[in-house]
Amino acid sequence: MATRTTGTGPVTGTTRSARPDAAPAAGRGGAALSTRARHVWHHVTDGPLVHSYYALAGCVVLLTGIGVMMVLSASAVESISDSRSAYSLFAKQAAFGLIGLVLMVVLSLVPTHVYRKAAWPAWLVSVLVSALVFTPLGREVNGNRNWLVVGGQSIQPSELAKLALSIWLAALFARQGREVADDWKKALWPSLLGFIVPTGLVLAGGDAGTAIVFAMIYAGALWFVRAPLKIFVGGAALLVVVGLFLVVTSPHRLDRITGWLFADCGATDACWQAQQGLNALATGGWWGVGLGQSRLKYNYVPEAHNDYIFSIIGEELGLVGATIILLLFIVVVVAMARILTRTRSTFVRITTACITTWIVGQAFVNLGMVTGLLPVIGIPLPFISYGGSALLTTMAAVGVVMSFARVPRTVRVRTDRGPGGDGQERILDEQEARERGYDSEHEGSRPAWTRSLGGLIGKARR
């Protein structure tokens, strides 16, 4: 209590602070923000996997749509200068995008065990088709003999081999089980042979960029199968030796490396493409010069619609447009990571890990190449760079991962079957149950009354 003095005498009352609710209000605001952040994080990490399904579908559609639009912008000038229609490459890329969308949706509906059964046939077919590039059907493009021409249509078999290798490695390691983590010999055999064969074929054709992607896929599979660390140490040392050999024995690669290191270029030097790509990015500023308004696509940036399409995106759409592309790739990674970390199936985990490493690694190398952080290697940007084989295969790979998000998270299985046919009931991931050879029963596949009736019958039998 306190006394307040007035003109008529003392008045007794309570003492009040100036703003007693200011600090609690701020505290409540911070607590509400923290609660919302925890809710979002919980939703991302523990929400239904079907959210990853729609996130992958939405991001891939957006990235492909942006890619088709930018292919039109980046290729129109060169197409006209080559006496072709300005829409020729755009029409092809749009057609491949629509076919890829259908293929992605269809593959997302395929049961997981079908992919595992198709692993060996897919790997064998990819190797045989890749070997056809050394026959009269093969064609050399920009010094790389990694194309087939069938019916007037060019096909790049190495793109198909990326998906086949991912599924094959997952099926192999799933069959080997936990022994891979304890014995480095079992981790390398026969997986190393399955990796060397397609990688050797693309290297024989002169495509070092695709060989790097194969190496990233194999490293991702070994990492997520918890292979011994000595494998990665030895593999890194071997990669350095092989890389130096490939650079020294190829004058073109040597020019690219020296141009990247010293950046002293003329219009005909190997680093001209890298410098013009950086100029395009710098010209864009915050908001870009406007869609279709690029000046450096007028034959200044080689392969503007292919490997260096991100530089045209930066010039026309600015930092904001380039950031949107990066954010879409981040959402793709998060969606795949949710599937990878929450599955109990080795096959699903390794397949998702390989495809994630493939897409993220390829995007990282391409962006590093365009921004000057890496030398020019010749790896396209997934979903965006021009190329029908690459677009179809990458969208198919996303469809495979989307199919894993549709699998019921848990199923009821009977294990330890006795002479009477009874056994203990356990709850497992569906694919894990298949890997262990158990018969699964989906919890949501039958009405509730049939499940109750089945339980009563089971009790009566016991």
C-alpha positions in Angstrom: 0.0 0.0 0.0 1.1 3.6 -0.6 -0.2 7.1 0.2 -0.9 9.6 -2.5 -1.2 13.2 -1.5 -3.9 15.4 -3.0 -5.2 18.9 -2.3 -7.9 17.7 0.2 -5.7 15.3 2.1 -4.0 11.9 1.9 -5.6 9.2 -0.2 -4.7 5.6 0.4 -4.4 3.3 -2.7 -2.2 0.7 -4.5 1.1 1.6 -6.2 1.0 1.0 -9.9 4.1 0.8 -12.2 4.2 2.7 -15.4 3.8 -0.3 -17.8 3.5 -3.5 -15.7 2.5 -5.7 -18.7 5.3 -4.6 -21.1 7.8 -7.3 -20.2 5.3 -10.2 -20.0 3.8 -9.2 -23.4 7.3 -9.3 -25.0 7.9 -12.6 -23.3 4.6 -14.0 -24.6 5.4 -12.8 -28.1 8.8 -14.6 -28.0 7.2 -17.7 -26.6 4.6 -17.7 -29.3 7.2 -17.3 -32.0 9.3 -20.1 -30.5 6.2 -22.3 -30.3 5.4 -21.7 -34.0 9.0 -22.4 -35.0 8.9 -25.7 -33.0 5.6 -26.6 -34.7 7.0 -25.9 -38.2 10.1 -28.0 -37.4 8.0 -30.8 -36.0 5.8 -30.7 -39.1 8.9 -30.9 -41.3 10.6 -33.7 -39.4 7.6 -35.8 -38.2 4.7 -34.8 -40.6 3.2 -37.3 -43.0 5.6 -38.5 -45.7 2.9 -37.7 -48.3 4.0 -34.1 -47.9 7.3 -35.0 -49.3 5.5 -36.6 -52.3 3.7 -33.3 -53.1 6.8 -31.2 -52.3 8.9 -33.1 -54.8 6.2 -33.0 -57.5 5.6 -29.3 -57.1 9.3 -28.3 -57.0 10.2 -30.5 -60.0 7.3 -29.1 -62.0 8.4 -25.5 -61.2 12.1 -26.2 -61.9 11.2 -27.9 -65.2 8.8 -25.0 -66.2 11.5 -22.4 -65.4 14.0 -24.5 -67.4 11.8 -24.7 -70.5 11.2 -21.0 -70.3 14.9 -20.2 -70.0 15.8 -22.6 -72.8 13.6 -20.6 -75.1 15.2 -17.3 -73.9 18.8 -18.6 -74.1 18.6 -20.6 -77.3 16.4 -18.4 -79.6 19.3 -16.2 -80.8 21.7 -19.0 -81.6 18.8 -21.0 -83.3 18.0 -18.0 -85.6 21.7 -17.5 -86.4 21.9 -21.2 -87.4 18.9 -20.7 -89.7 16.5 -22.7 -87.5 13.3 -21.7 -85.8 13.7 -19.7 -82.6 11.4 -22.2 -81.0 13.1 -25.4 -82.1 15.0 -26.3 -78.9 12.1 -24.9 -76.8 9.6 -27.2 -78.5 11.8 -30.3 -77.9 12.5 -29.4 -74.3 8.8 -28.8 -73.6 7.9 -32.1 -75.2 10.5 -33.9 -73.1 9.2 -32.1 -70.0 5.6 -33.3 -70.6 6.8 -36.9 -71.2 8.9 -36.7 -68.1 6.0 -35.5 -66.0 3.9 -38.5 -67.1 6.8 -40.8 -66.5 7.4 -39.3 -63.0 3.8 -39.8 -62.0 3.7 -43.4 -63.4 6.9 -44.4 -61.6 5.6 -42.9 -58.3 2.8 -45.4 -58.4 5.1 -48.5 -58.8 5.5 -50.6 -55.7 8.9 -50.5 -54.1 9.7 -54.2 -54.5 9.3 -53.9 -58.2 12.3 -51.6 -58.4 14.4 -54.0 -56.3 13.6 -56.9 -58.6 14.4 -54.8 -61.7 17.8 -53.7 -60.3 20.0 -56.3 -62.0 18.2 -56.2 -65.4 18.3 -52.3 -65.4 22.0 -52.3 -64.7 22.8 -54.8 -67.4 20.6 -53.0 -70.0 22.3 -49.7 -69.1 25.8 -51.1 -69.6 24.9 -52.7 -72.9 23.3 -49.5 -74.2 26.2 -47.5 -73.0 28.6 -49.8 -74.9 26.6 -49.1 -78.2 28.2 -45.6 -78.4 31.3 -47.3 -79.7 29.4 -48.8 -82.6 28.3 -47.0 -85.8 25.2 -45.9 -83.9 27.4 -43.7 -81.6 28.1 -40.1 -82.3 30.7 -37.7 -81.0 29.6 -34.3 -79.6 32.2 -31.7 -78.5 34.9 -34.3 -78.2 32.8 -36.8 -76.1 31.5 -40.0 -77.7 28.6 -40.6 -75.4 25.6 -40.3 -77.7 23.4 -42.7 -79.7 21.4 -41.7 -82.8 18.3 -43.9 -83.2 15.7 -42.9 -85.8 17.1 -39.4 -86.0 16.8 -38.8 -82.2 19.9 -38.4 -80.0 20.0 -40.4 -76.8 22.6 -40.2 -74.0 22.9 -43.7 -72.4 25.0 -42.5 -69.5 22.0 -40.6 -68.1 20.1 -43.8 -68.0 23.0 -45.5 -66.3 22.9 -43.0 -63.4 19.4 -44.2 -62.3 20.3 -47.9 -63.0 23.4 -47.6 -60.9 21.5 -46.0 -58.0 18.9 -48.8 -57.9 21.5 -51.5 -58.4 23.7 -50.4 -55.5 20.7 -50.1 -53.2 19.5 -53.6 -54.1 23.0 -55.0 -53.6 23.7 -53.4 -50.3 20.2 -54.3 -49.0 20.9 -58.0 -49.8 24.3 -57.9 -48.1 22.9 -56.3 -44.9 24.9 -55.1 -42.0 28.0 -57.0 -43.0 29.0 -54.1 -45.3 29.7 -51.9 -42.3 32.0 -54.4 -40.7 34.0 -55.7 -43.6 35.5 -53.4 -46.2 36.0 -56.2 -48.7 32.2 -57.0 -48.7 31.5 -53.3 -49.1 33.7 -53.2 -52.3 32.7 -56.5 -53.8 30.9 -56.7 -56.1 29.8 -53.0 -55.8 33.1 -51.7 -57.0 32.9 -53.8 -60.2 29.3 -52.5 -60.8 30.6 -49.0 -60.5 33.8 -49.4 -62.6 32.1 -50.9 -65.6 29.7 -47.9 -66.5 32.3 -45.4 -65.3 35.0 -46.9 -67.5 32.6 -46.7 -70.5 31.9 -43.0 -70.1 35.6 -42.3 -69.5 36.5 -44.2 -72.7 34.1 -41.9 -74.5 35.8 -38.8 -73.0 33.0 -37.8 -70.6 34.8 -37.0 -67.4 31.9 -35.0 -66.0 29.5 -37.9 -66.0 32.2 -40.1 -64.4 32.4 -37.6 -61.6 28.6 -38.0 -61.1 29.0 -41.8 -61.0 31.7 -41.4 -58.3 29.4 -39.2 -56.2 26.6 -41.7 -56.5 28.9 -44.6 -55.4 30.3 -42.5 -52.5 26.8 -41.6 -51.4 25.8 -45.3 -51.3 28.9 -46.3 -49.3 28.4 -43.5 -46.9 24.8 -44.2 -46.1 25.5 -48.0 -45.8 28.1 -47.0 -43.2 31.0 -48.5 -45.0 34.4 -48.3 -43.3 36.1 -44.9 -43.3 39.3 -46.4 -44.9 37.4 -46.8 -48.1 36.7 -43.1 -48.4 40.3 -42.2 -47.6 41.6 -44.6 -50.2 39.0 -43.5 -52.7 39.8 -39.9 -52.3 43.5 -40.6 -52.9 42.7 -42.7 -55.9 40.4 -40.0 -57.3 43.2 -37.4 -57.0 45.6 -39.6 -58.9 43.1 -40.5 -61.7 42.0 -36.8 -61.9 45.6 -35.7 -62.4 46.2 -38.3 -65.0 43.1 -37.3 -67.0 44.1 -33.6 -66.8 47.7 -34.2 -67.9 46.8 -36.5 -70.8 44.1 -34.1 -72.2 45.3 -30.7 -73.5 41.7 -29.4 -73.5 41.2 -30.3 -69.8 44.6 -28.9 -69.0 43.7 -25.6 -70.6 40.5 -25.4 -68.6 42.4 -26.0 -65.3 45.1 -23.4 -66.1 42.4 -20.9 -67.3 40.5 -21.4 -64.0 43.6 -21.0 -61.9 45.1 -18.0 -63.7 42.1 -16.4 -65.4 44.1 -14.9 -68.3 41.8 -15.3 -71.2 41.3 -14.3 -74.7 38.2 -14.9 -76.9 39.5 -18.3 -78.0 40.9 -19.5 -74.7 39.4 -22.2 -72.5 38.4 -19.9 -69.7 36.4 -17.5 -72.0 33.2 -19.3 -71.2 33.7 -19.0 -67.5 34.5 -15.3 -67.7 31.5 -14.5 -69.8 29.3 -16.5 -67.5 30.5 -14.4 -64.5 29.9 -11.2 -66.6 26.3 -12.4 -67.2 25.7 -13.0 -63.5 27.2 -9.6 -62.6 25.1 -7.8 -65.1 21.8 -9.1 -63.6 22.1 -7.3 -60.3 19.2 -7.7 -57.9 16.3 -7.9 -60.2 17.8 -8.7 -63.6 17.6 -7.0 -66.9 14.3 -8.7 -67.7 13.1 -12.0 -69.2 14.4 -12.4 -72.7 16.6 -9.3 -72.5 20.0 -10.9 -72.0 22.8 -9.4 -74.0 25.5 -12.0 -73.3 23.4 -14.8 -74.9 24.2 -13.3 -78.3 27.0 -15.8 -78.8 29.1 -14.4 -75.9 28.4 -17.3 -73.5 29.0 -20.6 -75.1 26.4 -23.3 -74.3 24.1 -20.6 -72.9 21.1 -22.9 -73.1 22.9 -25.9 -71.6 25.7 -26.0 -69.1 25.7 -22.2 -68.6 22.0 -21.6 -68.5 22.3 -20.5 -64.8 24.3 -17.5 -65.9 21.5 -16.4 -68.2 19.0 -16.9 -65.3 21.2 -14.6 -63.2 21.4 -12.0 -65.9 17.7 -11.9 -66.8 16.1 -12.6 -63.4 18.8 -11.3 -61.2 19.8 -12.4 -57.7 16.1 -12.9 -56.8 15.5 -15.3 -59.6 18.7 -17.2 -58.9 17.8 -17.4 -55.2 14.4 -18.9 -56.1 16.1 -21.7 -58.1 18.3 -22.4 -55.1 15.4 -22.5 -52.7 13.5 -25.0 -54.9 16.6 -27.3 -54.9 16.7 -27.0 -51.1 13.1 -28.0 -50.8 13.8 -31.0 -53.0 16.7 -32.0 -50.8 14.7 -31.6 -47.6 11.8 -33.7 -49.0 14.2 -36.5 -50.0 16.0 -36.3 -46.7 12.7 -36.8 -44.8 12.2 -40.0 -46.8 15.8 -41.1 -46.3 16.0 -40.6 -42.6 12.6 -42.0 -41.7 12.6 -45.3 -43.6 13.7 -48.5 -42.0 14.4 -50.2 -45.3 18.0 -50.4 -46.5 16.9 -50.5 -50.1 14.8 -47.3 -49.8 17.4 -45.5 -47.8 20.3 -46.2 -50.3 18.3 -45.6 -53.4 17.1 -42.2 -52.0 20.6 -41.4 -50.9 22.1 -42.1 -54.3 19.5 -40.1 -56.2 19.8 -37.2 -53.7 23.6 -37.2 -54.1 23.2 -37.4 -57.8 20.9 -34.4 -58.1 22.5 -32.2 -55.4 26.0 -33.1 -56.4 25.4 -32.3 -60.1 23.7 -29.0 -59.2 26.6 -28.1 -56.9 29.2 -28.8 -59.5 27.2 -26.8 -62.2 26.7 -23.8 -59.9 30.3 -23.9 -58.8 31.4 -24.0 -62.4 29.2 -21.1 -63.4 30.2 -18.9 -60.4 33.9 -19.7 -60.9 34.4 -21.8 -57.8 35.2 -24.8 -59.9 36.8 -25.3 -63.3 34.5 -25.9 -66.3 33.6 -29.5 -66.2 30.6 -29.8 -68.5 27.8 -31.0 -66.2 24.3 -29.7 -66.8 22.0 -28.2 -64.2 19.3 -30.7 -63.3 15.7 -30.0 -64.6 16.8 -26.7 -66.2 19.6 -27.2 -68.7 18.6 -28.3 -72.2 18.8 -32.0 -72.8 16.0 -34.6 -73.2 17.8 -37.6 -71.9 19.0 -35.8 -68.8 15.5 -34.3 -68.1 13.7 -37.6 -68.6 16.1 -39.6 -66.4 16.2 -37.0 -63.6 12.4 -36.8 -63.5 12.1 -40.6 -63.5 14.5 -40.7 -60.6 12.3 -38.3 -58.7 9.3 -40.5 -59.5 11.1 -43.4 -57.9 11.7 -41.5 -54.7 8.1 -40.3 -54.7 7.0 -43.9 -54.8 8.8 -44.4 -51.4 6.8 -41.6 -49.9 3.6 -43.4 -50.8 4.5 -46.7 -48.9 2.7 -47.1 -45.6 5.0 -46.3 -42.8 4.2 -49.4 -40.8 2.6 -52.8 -41.4 1.7 -55.7 -39.2 3.7 -58.9 -39.8 3.8 -62.4 -38.2 7.2 -63.7 -37.3 8.7 -66.8 -35.7 6.0 -69.1 -37.2 5.6 -72.4 -35.4 4.1 -75.7 -36.5 0.6 -74.4 -35.9 1.1 -71.4 -38.1 1.0 -69.0 -35.3 3.7 -66.4 -34.6 4.5 -63.2 -32.9 3.1 -60.0 -34.3 5.4 -57.1 -35.0 5.1 -53.7 -36.6 7.7 -53.1 -39.4 8.2 -50.8 -42.4 6.6 -52.5 -45.4 9.8 -52.7 -47.4 11.7 -53.9 -44.4 9.2 -56.6 -44.0 9.8 -57.7 -47.6 13.6 -57.6 -47.1 13.3 -59.9 -44.2 10.9 -62.2 -46.0 7.8 -61.7 -43.9 4.3 -61.5 -45.1 2.9 -58.0 -44.4 -0.6 -56.9 -43.6 -1.4 -53.2 -44.1 -3.1 -51.7 -41.1 -5.3 -49.5 -43.3 -6.0 -51.9 -46.1 -9.1 -53.6 -44.5 -12.2 -52.2 -42.7 -12.0 -52.0 -38.9 -14.7 -54.7 -38.4 -12.7 -57.3 -40.5 -9.6 -56.6 -38.4 -11.6 -57.0 -35.2 -13.1 -60.3 -36.5 -9.7 -61.5 -37.4 -8.4 -60.8 -33.9 -11.3 -62.7 -32.3 -10.7 -65.7 -34.6 -7.0 -65.6 -33.7 -7.8 -65.7 -30.0 -10.3 -68.5 -30.4 -7.6 -70.6 -32.3 -5.2 -70.0 -29.4 
